[in-house]
């Protein structure tokens, strides 16, 4: 059995899964103290379905805490960025074009030093240890507590990043260090930016993950803790402490993976209607389709794995204003205050949930408190919601071929049974907690992203090398080797580079490796 927990801005959802079967689930309002909310969620599962904690194989949690901290500029670590590649790239130093409030919140400072590689592994320049020690001394004087190290084409050869980390660690033994080849993909500036964001969150990540571990243990569950990642796979607690940025957008990824599990559809469009927003994405081969362009996070351009998602400011807690025939829904939401501010719960704010109750689509709160709403206005609100969500689904199409549409999330009651030009809206059982199901059912992944000079090796061997590296990384991350398979492969010729250069990406996933000794040994 596994426990999956997804902490959203409005609700915290939890499920108890045995294989792909949902044994029970709970949905509760998110508490200001996330860790106490997780403890309550586990206790809620136990009350609904008694289970032996020793039979829980894993607890997987999806959380938005790190992304929220970044957007709010809250609890960020004093951070330095060290780039290896000088004089290449000197015209665009680290932190260029970053939002000033974010740079201020992390007391960001940048350094450039010799180093870096060409796309084919040739060295641009040898790092100068003295130069790196001088930079570390300046960081120490400035009170830096976390360092992001990036080197030109480090995904091809990480040698210089590793060497620089050893030197900086020797000079600053108590400082956290993030290396760009472990964070992002090919593309220096975007990879560097993602690594800086990661470095700024390292101290918070340690505190949050430790709190999550304690919350789960406090509920009597001693199985390993994992966190869900942006791409629908999972990572262990230690990796989460080192790479908190890998949790960004894990919520939509969890919902889409949950939709795949619950609907048994590997390819479909997914609409996740939550309390605050509606996220729309596409499943390909059972996993979220990834964004192909750089993704901005808190105003910073990055290139780590992120699901291709369109977000609309529509959810169950969305505030409703205006009048027939042009009502306004969202983007403001009462969020986790729904049960105190919505009309049906005795509050004074008209929300989308009130509209659903007035239309007879939901049975929550006191329906008498919304009987005064004009039926034409209610219908206009629901029609506006359907039109906006249908428009979002259409923008996610990459061809004229229609895809099945699966609706998940607690706010699916806002949708009709059919959407114009889209088709039937499928609502699988347990769809309200699909995000938690996706967390519990997450698999282990590995990826490679490199540039090869195709002239130095045959095309077939190039493909095999990339796929083998992706498989090896999945196994190293904890996947059962017998279950690992390639789920995504892409190669793009780079005509602006010599030697028939080709960028190759391969991604592999597999089931979580069984505990040492196997299931039978544990049960005996």
VOGU-3710 file (C-alpha; in Angstrom, 3 decimals, decimal comma):
1> xxxxxxxxxx> 0,000/0,000/0,000  0,986/3,606/-0,569  -0,236/6,910/0,827  -0,436/9,864/-1,544  -0,893/13,426/-0,253  -1,242/16,581/-2,340  -1,125/19,947/-0,580  -2,907/22,604/-2,640  -3,660/26,239/-1,980  -7,220/25,388/-0,908
11> xxxxxxxxxx> -7,383/21,670/-0,094  -5,075/18,938/1,167  -6,069/15,599/-0,373  -4,904/12,170/0,764  -5,513/8,658/-0,555  -4,650/5,139/0,528  -3,754/3,053/-2,518  -3,292/-0,692/-2,855  -1,833/-1,254/-6,289  -4,015/0,956/-8,496
21> xxxxxxxxxx> -7,091/0,557/-6,263  -8,203/3,445/-4,042  -9,056/2,051/-0,611  -10,113/5,367/0,887  -9,543/9,096/0,579  -9,923/12,330/2,532  -10,193/15,960/1,435  -9,638/18,735/3,965  -8,917/22,455/3,864  -5,196/23,238/3,783
31> xxxxxxxxxx> -3,931/24,420/7,157  -1,513/27,364/7,557  0,860/24,829/9,111  1,251/22,319/6,276  2,936/19,638/8,389  0,085/19,485/10,906  -2,343/19,226/7,985  -0,434/16,195/6,696  -0,618/14,528/10,113  -4,379/15,125/10,164
41> xxxxxxxxxx> -4,699/13,718/6,635  -2,958/10,454/7,593  -5,128/10,171/10,701  -8,205/10,780/8,545  -7,232/7,903/6,273  -6,775/5,645/9,279  -10,214/6,514/10,652  -11,872/5,722/7,329  -9,943/2,518/6,631  -7,987/0,856/9,417
51> xxxxxxxxxx> -4,532/-0,216/8,229  -1,299/-1,508/9,672  1,325/1,283/9,290  4,007/-1,357/8,722  2,244/-2,331/5,475  2,684/1,151/3,985  5,487/0,900/1,460  5,833/4,610/0,690  4,350/8,016/1,422  4,466/10,430/-1,539
61> xxxxxxxxxx> 3,722/14,118/-1,012  3,124/16,868/-3,542  3,576/20,383/-2,190  3,617/23,943/-3,522  5,559/25,330/-0,545  8,800/25,937/-2,437  7,157/27,667/-5,377  5,061/29,796/-3,023  8,183/30,828/-1,082  9,837/31,903/-4,314
71> xxxxxxxxxx> 6,857/33,890/-5,583  6,431/35,587/-2,199  10,195/36,133/-1,719  9,846/34,449/1,663  12,609/32,631/3,582  15,094/32,685/0,717  18,756/31,992/1,427  21,539/34,527/0,791  22,809/33,180/-2,530  25,782/33,555/-4,880
81> xxxxxxxxxx> 26,013/32,429/-8,516  29,383/31,218/-9,821  29,660/30,727/-13,589  32,583/28,917/-15,230  33,116/30,039/-18,818  34,892/33,417/-18,744  35,541/35,211/-21,027  32,699/33,484/-22,881  29,371/34,971/-21,782  30,959/37,882/-19,912
91> xxxxxxxxxx> 28,520/40,333/-21,529  25,555/38,723/-19,748  26,542/38,151/-16,103  24,519/35,949/-13,722  21,179/37,382/-12,503  20,758/39,553/-15,611  17,107/40,604/-16,151  15,950/39,058/-12,887  13,119/40,811/-10,997  14,807/43,173/-8,580
101> xxxxxxxxxx> 12,638/42,213/-5,562  13,633/38,561/-6,007  17,342/39,396/-6,240  16,992/41,521/-3,120  15,126/38,779/-1,246  18,017/36,350/-1,790  20,766/39,009/-1,538  21,909/37,655/-4,885  25,424/38,258/-6,192  27,226/36,889/-9,257
111> xxxxxxxxxx> 30,780/35,769/-10,069  32,455/34,630/-13,293  35,583/32,502/-13,594  37,532/30,532/-16,170  36,265/27,107/-17,224  33,576/25,540/-19,381  33,428/23,143/-22,321  32,409/23,184/-25,947  29,377/21,150/-27,035  31,610/18,198/-27,999
121> xxxxxxxxxx> 33,493/18,116/-24,688  36,535/20,207/-25,686  37,643/22,550/-22,912  37,183/26,301/-23,260  39,665/27,062/-20,476  41,078/25,374/-17,412  39,622/26,599/-14,087  42,003/28,642/-11,939  41,886/27,377/-8,320  43,198/30,702/-7,049
131> xxxxxxxxxx> 40,428/32,567/-8,845  37,810/30,246/-7,325  39,261/30,621/-3,817  39,188/34,423/-4,171  35,528/34,273/-5,182  34,786/32,010/-2,203  36,527/34,450/0,140  34,356/37,293/-1,159  31,244/35,130/-0,696  32,257/34,427/2,893
141> xxxxxxxxxx> 32,726/38,133/3,566  29,245/38,798/2,177  27,642/36,124/4,375  26,602/33,858/1,482  25,025/30,603/2,675  24,225/28,904/-0,638  26,121/28,795/-3,945  24,906/27,934/-7,454  27,709/26,715/-9,760  27,183/26,558/-13,514
151> xxxxxxxxxx> 29,631/25,753/-16,295  29,210/26,064/-20,049  27,890/22,757/-21,461  28,123/21,014/-18,086  25,406/18,474/-19,110  27,986/17,259/-21,650  30,876/17,275/-19,163  30,332/18,137/-15,488  34,043/17,914/-14,604  34,594/21,618/-13,943
161> xxxxxxxxxx> 31,434/22,074/-11,881  32,449/19,187/-9,652  36,003/20,512/-9,323  34,770/24,021/-8,478  32,367/22,600/-5,885  35,245/20,818/-4,172  37,266/24,028/-3,971  34,363/26,165/-2,756  33,344/23,511/-0,199  36,864/23,455/1,194
171> xxxxxxxxxx> 36,764/27,235/1,651  33,116/27,390/2,819  32,369/24,042/4,505  28,968/25,089/5,880  27,568/26,423/2,599  25,058/24,510/0,443  26,152/24,001/-3,159  23,886/23,384/-6,179  25,363/22,218/-9,502  23,630/23,134/-12,741
181> xxxxxxxxxx> 24,152/19,776/-14,498  21,972/18,209/-11,772  19,197/20,814/-12,161  18,591/21,919/-15,748  19,106/21,049/-19,370  21,203/22,304/-22,292  21,034/26,113/-22,388  23,440/27,983/-20,106  21,433/30,994/-18,957  18,179/29,113/-18,304
191> xxxxxxxxxx> 20,024/26,248/-16,573  21,998/28,722/-14,492  18,814/30,559/-13,509  17,153/27,319/-12,403  20,225/26,459/-10,325  20,219/29,860/-8,623  16,543/29,444/-7,726  17,371/26,020/-6,320  20,230/27,405/-4,247  18,002/30,126/-2,800
201> xxxxxxxxxx> 15,575/27,465/-1,555  18,080/25,006/-0,059  17,757/26,058/3,596  13,974/26,162/3,390  14,004/22,756/1,696  15,901/21,236/4,601  13,412/22,618/7,120  10,322/21,659/5,074  11,439/18,121/4,262  12,476/17,504/7,862
211> xxxxxxxxxx> 9,036/18,722/8,945  7,326/16,397/6,471  9,387/13,426/7,683  8,480/14,221/11,289  4,787/14,668/10,415  4,603/11,273/8,717  6,559/9,569/11,496  4,357/11,268/14,080  1,354/9,625/12,452  2,961/6,239/13,098
221> xxxxxxxxxx> 4,096/5,567/9,513  7,760/4,583/9,240  7,979/3,908/5,495  10,221/6,076/3,265  9,022/9,556/2,319  9,089/10,745/-1,289  8,112/14,006/-2,955  6,529/14,221/-6,391  8,346/16,053/-9,177  7,349/18,307/-12,074
231> xxxxxxxxxx> 7,218/15,436/-14,563  4,980/13,026/-12,647  7,824/10,986/-11,142  9,038/10,913/-7,534  12,249/11,625/-5,623  13,387/10,634/-2,146  13,681/13,019/0,789  17,443/13,514/0,400  17,073/14,467/-3,250  14,260/16,872/-2,334
241> xxxxxxxxxx> 16,581/18,613/0,131  19,134/19,101/-2,661  16,741/19,893/-5,542  13,597/21,644/-4,246  12,948/23,230/-7,672  12,054/19,763/-8,959  8,732/20,100/-7,098  7,575/23,159/-9,083  4,306/22,395/-10,911  4,119/18,965/-9,289
251> xxxxxxxxxx> 0,433/19,650/-8,535  -0,717/19,664/-12,182  1,614/16,753/-12,913  0,072/14,753/-10,050  -3,444/15,485/-11,297  -2,626/14,319/-14,812  -0,917/11,157/-13,592  -3,931/10,529/-11,342  -6,234/11,011/-14,324  -4,245/8,376/-16,233
261> xxxxxxxxxx> -4,523/5,892/-13,352  -8,226/6,476/-12,686  -9,410/6,649/-16,306  -7,040/3,998/-17,689  -6,324/6,382/-20,584  -2,718/6,959/-21,622  -3,491/9,753/-24,088  -6,114/12,382/-23,294  -6,677/15,992/-22,334  -7,000/16,604/-18,591
271> xxxxxxxxxx> -8,874/19,425/-16,872  -8,109/19,794/-13,161  -10,620/22,137/-11,529  -9,354/23,039/-8,070  -10,397/25,544/-5,467  -8,451/28,451/-6,941  -7,402/27,593/-10,493  -8,131/25,232/-13,381  -5,104/23,547/-14,938  -5,376/22,056/-18,427
281> xxxxxxxxxx> -2,798/19,646/-19,813  -2,312/16,663/-22,088  -1,268/13,106/-21,278  1,070/11,351/-23,701  1,966/7,756/-22,922  0,518/8,130/-19,445  2,707/11,121/-18,508  2,198/14,890/-18,811  3,316/16,429/-22,081  6,300/18,621/-21,286
291> xxxxxxxxxx> 6,646/22,280/-22,171  9,052/22,611/-25,095  9,916/26,277/-24,573  11,606/27,861/-21,586  9,313/28,306/-18,597  9,211/31,448/-16,485  9,096/30,886/-12,736  8,621/33,958/-10,511  9,603/36,083/-13,529  12,803/34,103/-14,213
301> xxxxxxxxxx> 13,348/32,124/-17,416  14,343/28,493/-16,731  14,580/25,224/-18,663  13,966/22,393/-16,218  11,229/19,827/-16,765  7,767/21,337/-16,481  4,393/20,053/-17,702  2,812/21,935/-20,585  -0,131/23,472/-18,750  -2,594/26,286/-19,304
311> xxxxxxxxxx> -3,877/27,738/-16,029  -7,143/29,662/-15,697  -8,221/31,675/-12,675  -11,376/29,567/-12,214  -12,069/27,232/-9,303  -14,613/26,319/-6,679  -13,543/29,256/-4,540  -13,513/31,823/-7,355  -15,373/35,026/-6,558  -18,302/35,819/-8,884
321> xxxxxxxxxx> -19,239/39,386/-9,818  -21,203/41,244/-12,459  -24,603/40,446/-13,875  -26,351/38,677/-16,736  -25,321/38,333/-19,557  -21,633/39,026/-18,774  -20,738/37,723/-15,305  -17,106/37,801/-14,129  -15,605/34,663/-12,544  -12,266/34,955/-10,741
331> xxxxxxxxxx> -9,353/35,324/-10,791  -9,717/36,259/-7,107  -10,553/33,285/-4,912  -11,460/32,821/-1,267  -9,159/29,783/-1,310  -8,993/27,831/1,930  -11,485/30,274/3,502  -14,271/28,806/1,357  -16,139/27,265/4,300  -16,340/30,602/6,083
341> xxxxxxxxxx> -16,766/33,100/3,236  -19,013/31,354/0,675  -22,727/32,175/0,887  -23,790/28,546/1,453  -21,544/28,426/4,517  -22,867/31,625/6,036  -20,360/34,030/4,512  -20,912/37,106/2,405  -18,976/36,326/-0,795  -20,616/34,852/-3,887
351> xxxxxxxxxx> -18,396/32,035/-5,158  -18,474/29,471/-7,953  -19,402/26,857/-5,333  -22,517/28,886/-4,478  -23,403/28,885/-8,181  -23,006/25,093/-8,348  -25,280/24,648/-5,318  -27,882/27,029/-6,771  -27,842/25,025/-10,017  -28,351/21,753/-8,166
361> xxxxxxxxxx> -24,940/20,394/-9,154  -23,564/20,286/-5,611  -24,974/19,474/-2,184  -22,854/21,365/0,318  -23,685/23,980/2,917  -27,151/25,513/3,165  -28,863/25,703/-0,252  -31,498/28,077/1,161  -28,856/30,810/1,292  -28,594/30,873/-2,536
371> xxxxxxxxxx> -32,222/30,375/-3,518  -32,490/34,110/-4,183  -30,014/33,903/-7,090  -31,638/34,503/-10,484  -31,610/31,296/-12,552  -30,625/33,160/-15,697  -27,590/34,587/-13,884  -26,637/31,144/-12,564  -26,874/29,664/-16,057  -24,815/32,539/-17,476
381> xxxxxxxxxx> -22,037/31,934/-14,937  -21,903/28,211/-15,675  -21,927/28,861/-19,431  -19,056/31,341/-19,053  -17,040/28,791/-17,070  -17,686/26,095/-19,695  -16,698/28,438/-22,546  -13,433/29,509/-20,914  -12,394/25,955/-20,056  -13,323/24,710/-23,546
391> xxxxxxxxxx> -11,179/27,493/-24,979  -8,286/26,403/-22,789  -8,611/22,807/-24,002  -8,583/23,965/-27,622  -5,337/25,905/-27,112  -3,637/22,700/-25,923  -4,366/20,849/-29,171  -1,412/20,291/-31,479  -3,504/18,758/-34,275  -7,079/18,588/-35,507
401> xxxxxxxxxx> -7,443/15,157/-33,914  -9,677/15,311/-30,854  -8,617/13,729/-27,580  -10,811/12,240/-24,845  -11,347/14,762/-22,046  -10,971/13,693/-18,426  -12,079/16,091/-15,666  -10,608/15,767/-12,183  -10,464/17,860/-9,035  -13,038/18,919/-6,504
411> xxxxxxxxxx> -14,456/21,570/-8,823  -15,514/19,286/-11,702  -19,140/19,857/-10,721  -18,769/23,267/-12,387  -18,479/21,552/-15,776  -21,349/20,257/-17,951  -21,436/16,687/-19,252  -20,290/17,904/-22,682  -18,158/20,814/-23,845  -18,776/22,473/-27,213
421> xxxxxxxxxx> -16,352/21,274/-29,921  -14,631/19,053/-27,337  -17,034/16,216/-26,563  -18,010/14,205/-23,513  -16,494/15,123/-20,158  -15,313/11,923/-18,444  -15,350/11,963/-14,642  -13,702/8,792/-13,280  -14,420/7,546/-9,783  -12,325/9,319/-7,117
431> xxxxxxxxxx> -11,667/12,156/-9,568  -11,935/14,703/-6,744  -8,660/13,389/-5,281  -6,869/12,573/-8,551  -3,914/14,729/-7,507  -3,289/12,564/-4,441  -3,785/9,412/-6,535  -1,172/10,693/-8,975  1,257/11,299/-6,122  0,712/7,819/-4,685
441> xxxxxxxxxx> 1,067/6,177/-8,107  4,156/8,148/-9,140  7,036/6,215/-10,674  10,802/6,763/-10,690  12,368/8,555/-13,644  15,703/9,335/-15,253  16,620/11,638/-18,127  19,552/12,497/-20,342  19,896/15,697/-22,383  23,104/15,982/-24,373
451> xxxxxxxxxx> 24,611/17,273/-27,592  26,470/14,707/-29,682  28,771/15,218/-32,649  27,150/12,609/-34,872  30,226/12,416/-37,069  32,197/10,745/-34,288  29,765/7,868/-33,797  27,063/6,044/-35,678  23,472/7,224/-35,397  22,285/3,941/-33,888
461> xxxxxxxxxx> 25,003/3,908/-31,236  24,182/7,539/-30,421  20,544/6,622/-29,756  21,512/3,551/-27,736  23,961/5,529/-25,589  21,360/8,191/-24,747  18,695/5,637/-23,877  21,080/3,558/-21,772  22,111/6,666/-19,842  18,466/7,557/-19,142
471> xxxxxxxxxx> 17,758/4,013/-17,951  20,848/4,044/-15,737  19,752/7,314/-14,141  16,286/5,920/-13,431  17,794/2,856/-11,770  20,182/5,047/-9,751  17,182/7,080/-8,581  15,516/3,946/-7,177  13,674/2,286/-10,070  13,328/-1,476/-10,344
481> xxxxxxxxxx> 15,562/-2,323/-13,360  13,123/-4,951/-14,628  10,349/-2,341/-15,014  12,242/0,572/-16,587  11,201/1,635/-20,096  11,834/4,601/-22,376  8,739/6,839/-22,457  10,093/9,812/-24,394  12,846/10,251/-26,963  13,677/13,272/-29,065
491> xxxxxxxxxx> 16,560/14,323/-31,295  17,029/17,729/-32,904  19,807/18,526/-35,438  21,780/21,682/-34,580  22,966/23,022/-37,954  24,636/26,062/-36,377  27,194/23,772/-34,680  29,950/21,854/-36,524  30,272/18,090/-36,828  26,628/17,221/-37,561
501> xxxxxxxxxx> 25,759/18,072/-33,958  22,503/16,684/-32,628  20,722/17,382/-29,354  19,351/14,167/-27,903  16,882/13,807/-25,027  15,729/10,482/-23,621  13,523/9,806/-20,618  12,980/6,516/-18,799  10,611/5,545/-15,982  10,111/2,481/-13,844
511> xxxxxxxxxx> 8,396/1,242/-10,709  9,853/1,963/-7,305  12,383/-0,710/-6,372  11,035/-3,201/-3,778  12,543/-3,058/-0,276  15,698/-5,089/0,311  14,796/-8,738/0,758  11,563/-8,396/-1,266  7,949/-8,312/-0,247  7,824/-11,944/0,823
521> xxxx> 10,745/-11,526/3,188  9,091/-8,526/4,791  5,754/-10,294/5,226  7,394/-13,232/6,973
//
